[in-house]
């Protein structure tokens, strides 16, 4: 067995060196970031979406949005193949894949007037590829947020009500976390107060509003832990009712100016994760627990093949296509200057890697008293898939208890943190989907359609409707999103590969080195397309036709985009 403290120290050192040297090299020699260049947030400032922002505030927004539950549930499942392959992929993937992907797509968007990754496709590949990319993004965001709405509804609903609903995940006891309702609602009010103070009250600064916001947020968490919200106006809230409330909230969050709610909420929310990360790492330093899991398990019961599915299962925390939607969506419209891109783009991904390392330690070091009981908890793929979130919550509670904090209190804090970040991803992604629909509208020749889809209220309404489709419409008793969720992992990684492909094309046109984006692009496409092929064959043999045809359509879109990109390369080469 190996001591978890050694693992944490080595990983933190690797991330620190990567930021100090590799990120600087990419920023200065490959991307050539220019702090004096006017950023889109200044050139198109509108007080709604384009808002120049303090780099620390924006880092909090960016980090909260890209993190969510992804770097938690992925590693919590991925360690079923052993702690060593999961850890290697998280560390190497974060440094050489994910952080490069996030930084380069943020840079691309800055150099193209703040266009989203879909909009960039037209400039770099062609109009046809742009439409294909936008359709793919629409599917990914709608599907993912439909499932997230179901997860959030389940987390908010009282345990007794959850028992009769679809189980998206399993938490300790019956699964509901109604104690997270009050802190989540309070954070919305606190964030709006902070947004108004910071942006509208002269000389307010950032420090004092931040301190007040953190204190109020902590008070809300403590109050919520003792006052779970199970009943509203005499009615016991069920899962689907919470889903409807969340959909209404996401519409409001999508149309409001970014400085009023989204940015300050994510900024304050990030302090929960910073605190959680700090407590987990301190727990490791004080407790120094040994890893109880096996280093490598080739064939766990019911699990897919280690290769390539480790790289699909652990996405956020290594590399995720969703991140390029954030980098080229909300983040690029708020970044103050190009010099902040290294800190926000590369640094944000490194911080997510630290979180993923903490998850791996929490799920392998303190869940049980020995390797035998760990093997029981990770006995099969199906069991882990149901209990993944609770493993992290229970494991983190055990680590934090080394600081003298009660294990129940620690677990409650981590559970509230998970709920808060799921909600952050939900409202931010709805805004990204709104941007996507607005850009789809620009593909139409009719001025009336362009104008309608360019309206943020209309686009937000369509975005919420698409999310509602995957969250509420049912096929054979299950929400559409849950039926198709098995496609999200591979589709998300295809999007990451396409993001690196766009960066490679741009760097090639500028005569810059392409190896730093091309190598991870080829690797991502290789393992993702292999995984897609395996899953499609499985769906075909099982007769799962609804999933098979959708998955085949996604594969065709990805291959088509790749072909368009190759043709773009050839056209560029013939001109030179």
N, C-alpha and C positions, 0 to 999 in steps of 0.2 A: 504493500500500500504506500501511497505517496501523500505527503502532507499538503493540504490545500493552500497553506500560506506560501509555499514555494511556487505553486502554480500561479497564484495571484500576483506575486512579486515579479515573476518572469513576464507575465502578460502585460502588466502595467509598464514595465521597462520597455517592452517591444513597442507598445503603442506610443510611449513618450518619444522614443528614438525615431519612429516613423513620422511623427508630426514635426520633430525638429529638423530632420534631414530630407526624407523622401517627399513630404508635402511641400517643403520649401523649394526643392528641386523642380517639382511639377509646376508650382506656381510661377517660378522665375524663369526657368529654362524651356519648359514645354508649352504651358498656356500663356506665359508672359502677361500676367495680370498687371493692370495699370491703375493704380489708386487715383490718378488724376483724371481718368476718363469719366465723363458724366454717366451715372447709372440710370437705368430706366425709371427708377423711383423718382428721380429729379426731373427727367425730361418729360415724363407723362403724369406728374403728380396731380391726383384728382381728389384726394382726401377720402377716397372709398377703398380702392384696391392698391393704387400706387401711393405709398406713404413711406418716405425715407425714415429709417428707424435706427435707434441705438443698437450697436452690434450685439450687446449682451441681451437686450430684449429680444432681438430677432433670433439669436442663438437659442433662447428658451423656446420660442415659438417653433422654430425649425426642428429642434431636437424632440420636443413633445409630439410633433406631428409625425415625424418619421418613426419614432419609437412605438408608441401605442402598445399593443399586446404582442406584436410580432417577435421582437427579440426575447420575449418571455416564453411563449408557447412553443416556438420552434426549437430552441435548445432543450427545453424541458422534455420534448418528445425525442429529439435527436440523440440524446445520451443513451437511448435504448441499445444503440450499436456500440456503446462504450464511451467513456469520457474522453479518450485520446483522439479519435477521429473528429468528434464534435469540437473539441478545443482547438485542434489544428486548423479546422476549417474556419472557425470563428476568428482566430488571430490572423492567419494568412489571408483569409477572405476579406476581412475588414481592411487590412493595410493595402493590399495589392488589387483588390476587386471593388469592394463597396465604396470605400472612401474616394478612390479614383473616379468611379462612376458618378458619385454625388457631386464632387467638385467639378468635373468636366462638363456635366450637363447643366449645372448652375452657370458655369462660364459661357457655354454655348448660348444659353438664353439671354444672358447679359449682353452678349455681342450681337443679338438679333432682336433688340428692342423689347425684351421681356416676353417674347413669345413662348408658349408652352412647348413641350417636347413634340406634340402633334403638329403645331404650327411650324416648328423648325424643319420638319420633314420636307415641306414643299421647297424651302430654300436650298436644302442640301441634296435632295433626291428628286423630287418632282411632285406635281399636283396629285397624280393618282396615288402615290405613296402616302401623301398627306391624308387623304380621305380614308385610306385603309388603316393608318395609324390611329386616327381619331375614333374610328369605329371600334378598334381593339381596346383603346383606352376607355371608351364608354362602357363596354362590356365588363372590363375588369373592375372599374370603380363601382358600377351599379351592383354587380354581384357581391363584391367584398363588403360594401356598406349595407346591403340587405342582410347579410349574415351578421354583421356587427350590430345592426339594430336588434336582431333576435337575441344576440348575446347580452346586449345591454338590458333589454326587456327582462331577460331571465335573471340577470344579476340584481335588478331593482325589485323584482317581484318577491313577496314573502315565500319562504320555503314551502308552505302548504299549498300555495297556488302553483308553484313550479312543478310539483309532483304530477299534475295533470297535463303539463305542456311538454313540448318537444325539448329534450335534453341536448343542449348545444355543448355543454361542458359540465364538469362536476367539480364542485367546491366542497369544503368540509361540511358536514351534516347534509342537508338536502339541496344546497346549491345557491339559494337566494342570499343576497347581501343588502337587505333593506336599510341597514345602518349607513350605507353609502349614499342614500338618496339625499339627505339633508346637506352633507358636505358638497355634493355635486351641484345642487341648486344654489347653495350659498356662494359657491365659487363664481357662478355666473354674475351674481349681484356685485360681489367684491371686485371682479375683473372690470365690470362696467364703471364702477366708481373710480378704480385706478386709471382706466383709460381716459376718462374725462379730466381727472386731476393732472395727469402727466401731459396731455396734449392741449388742454384748454386753460389751465391755471398757470399763469406766468410765474417763473422762478420756483415752481414746485419741485423741479428736479426729478430724479429717479429713485434716489436712496430712501428717502422718508416714505414715499408711497409704497415702495417695495417692502420695507420693514412692517408697515401697518398692514399691508395685504397678507404677508406671511403670518403675522400674529392672528389676524382674523380667520385665515384659512385653517390654522392649527386649532383655533377655538372651535371652528365648525366641525372639524374631524372628531375632536373630543366629545362635543355635544352629540354629534350624530351616532357615535358608538353606543351611547346610552339611550338614544331616542330614535330607534329605527322607524322609518315611515312605512307602515303597512296599510294604513287606512287614510283615505282622502275624502273628506265630507261624508263620513260614515260608510264609505264603500271600500271594500278590500280590493286593492289593485291587482289585476292579473297581468300576465306577461304581455299579451297582445295590446292591452290598454297602454302599457308603458311604451310599447313600440310606436303607437300612434302619437303619444306625447313627444317622444324623441324625434319623430319625423317632423312634427310641427316646429320643434326647437331648431332643427337643422335648417329649415327654410328661413327662419328669422336670422340665424347666425350667418347664413350665406348672403343675405341681402344687406345686412348692416355694414357700415364702414369698418374696415379691418381693425382700426385703432380702438373702436368702442368695446368690442367683445373678444374677437378671435385672438388677436395678438396678446393683449394683457392676460387673457385666461390661460393661454398656452405658456406664457412667460411665468405666471405664478404657479401653474401646474408643474412646470419643470423643477421647481424647488422641492416638490414632493419626491420626485425621482432622485434628485441630488441627495436629499436626506436619506431616502431608502438605500441608495447605492453606498453612501458613506457609512450607514449603520451596518449594512451587510459586510462591507470590507473591514470595518472595525471589529465586527464579530469574528471574522476570519483571523485577524491579527491577534485577538485576545484568546480565542478558543483554540486556534490552530487545529481544526479537526482533520482527520485523515479521510481520504476518498474511500468510500465503501464500495463503489461500483467497480465492475470489471473495466480494464483498459480497452478491451476490444471484444465485441460479440458479433460474429459473422452472420448468424442466422437466428435472430430472436423470433419467437412464435408469432406468426401472422404478419410480420413486418415485410415490407418490400425489400428489394436488394439494397445493400449498403451503398453500392455504386450503381446508379447515379443518384439515388433518392435521398442520401444525406444532404446533397447540395440543393435539393428542392425543399426538404423539410426545414432546414435551417436557412432561411432567406434573410429576413431582417436580423441583424447581428452579424451578417457576413456580406451579402449583397441582395438588394431588393429593387425590382423595377418600380415599385410604388414611389421610391425616393426621388426618381427623376421627375415624377409628376409634381412632387412638393418643391424640389429645387427650381423647376422651371414654371411653377405655378404661383404659389403664394410668396415664397421666399424671395424670388428674383424681383418681385414688385415692391419689396420693402428694403432691400439691401442698399446701404448708403453709398458704398463705392466698391470697386473691384477688389481692393485690398482686404476687405472683410471676407472674401469668398473662401480663402484657405481656412480661416478660423471657423466659419459657419459650416461650409460644405465638408471639408476633410475632418475638421475637429468634431463636428456633430456626429459623424459616422464612427469615429474612434470612441466617443463617449457611449454610443450604442453598443459597440464591441465590448466595452467594460461591463455594461449591463448584462450582455450575453454570457460573459465569463462568470459573473456573479450568479446567474441562473444555473449554469453548469455546476458550480460548487454547491449551491443550495440543494440541487436535486441529486447530488451524488455523495455528499459528505455527512449530512446530519439528519437525513430522513429516518434513519433507523440505527440500530445498534451494531449491525454487522453486515457483511456482504450477503449472507444468506437471506436476510429479510429484505435487503435492497432488491435482490433477484425476484423475490415474491412481488414486490411493488411494481417492478418492471418485467413482470412475467410474460406479458403479451402486448402486441401492438394495440389491440382493442381496448385493453385496460388502461394503458398509458394515454391513449387518445381521449378517453373520458375523464381522466384524473389529472391531466397535465397542469392545469392552472393551480389546482390544490396542492400539487407536489411542490411548486415554487413557493406558494404561500406558507405551507407548513415548514418547508426547509429554511426559508428566509427567517421565519419566526424563531426557529431553533438557533440560527446564527446570531440574531439580534439578542436573544435571551442571554448570550454570553456577556452582554453589557449590563446585566442586572435587571433588564426589562422583562416583565412578565410575558410568557410565551403567547398567551391569548391576546394581550394588548398588541404585541409586535405583529402577530398574524393579522389582526384587524387593520392595523395601519397599512400593511402591505396589500391587503384586499382592497381597501379604499383607493390606494395608489393605482392598482390594476384597473378598477372601475373608472377612475378619472382619466386614465390614458386611453382607454377604449373610447370614451366620450370625446376626447380630443381628436382622435383619428376620425371619428364619425363626422363631426362638424367641419373639420378642415377638408376632408375628402369631398363633402357635399359642395363646398365652394369650388374645389378643383373640378368637379363634375359640371358645375355651372360654367366655368371657363371653357371646358371641353364642348359643351353644347353651343356656346356663343361662337366658338371657332367653326363648328360644324355648320352653323348658320351662314358663315361667310362663303361656304362652298356652293350655296344656291345662287342662281342668277337673278331670281325674283327679288326685287328690292323690299317688298313687303315681308317676305320670309326672313331676309337678313335683319330687317329692323326688329321684327318680333323676337327672334332668337337672340338678338343682341341686347334686348332688354333684360336687366338682371333679375327682375321679378318673374318674368316669363321663363327664363332659363333656369332659375332656381326652382320654380314650380315643376318643370319637366324633370329636373334632377331628382327632386324628392319623389315624384311619381315613379321614376325608374327604380329607385331604391325600394320604394313600397312594393313594386312588382315582385322583386326577389325576396322581400321580407314577408309578404302577406299572402300572395297567391300560392296555392298548394297543388302539388301533384301527388296523388296517392297518399294524401294525409300529411305530406311534408312540404314546407316552404320550398319554392323553386330554388332559392339560393342554397339551401342545404343539399338539394339533389345535385346541383352543379358545383358545389364547393370543392369537390375533388379535382376540378380543373384549375382552381385558382393558383395553386403553387407553381405549376408548370407555366401557366400564362403569365404570372408575375415575373418569373425568371426570363421568359422570352422577352418581356418588356425591358428588363435590365440589359439583355444582350443587344437589343435594338438601340437603347440609349448609348451604349458603348460604340455601336456601329456608327451612329450619327457623329459622335465625337471623333472617331477615327477618320471619317470622310472629311470633316472640317479641317482637322490637323493636316491631312494629306494635301488638301487644296492650298493650305498656307505654307506648305513646305516644312512643316514641323515634324519631329519624331513621332511615329505612330505606334511604336512597339508597346508603349505603356498602356494604351487602350486596346490595341488589337489583340494582344495575347489573352488578357482576361475575357475579351469578347468571344474569341474562338472557343475558349474553355467553357464559358457559360452556354454558348450555343450547343456545344457537343453534348454536355451532360443533360441539358434541358430537352433537346430534340430526341435524345435516346429515351428519356423518361416519358415523353409524350408518346413515342412509338409503343413503348411497353404498355402504357395505360390504355391506349386505343385498342391494342390487341386484346387486353383483358376485358374491356367493355364489350368488344365484339363477341368474344367467346361466351360472355355472361348474358348476352342479349340485352344489355343496358343501352337501348338505342337512343334515348333522349340525350344521355351524356355523350354517347359515341359521336352523334352527328354534330353536336355543339363543339366537342373537342376537335373533330376533324375540320370544322370550319375555322377554328382558331389556328390550327396548324397550317391550313392553306393560306390564311392571312399572313402568318409569320414568314412562310416560305416565299410568298409573293413579294413581301417587303424586302426580303433578303435578295431576291432576284433583281428587283428594282434598284437596290443599292449597288449590286455588282455592275449593272448596266451604267449606273452613275459613275462608278470608278472608271469604267472603260471610256466613257465620254470625256471625263476629265483628263485621262491619260492621253487620249488622242489629240486633245487641244494643246498639251504641253510639248 
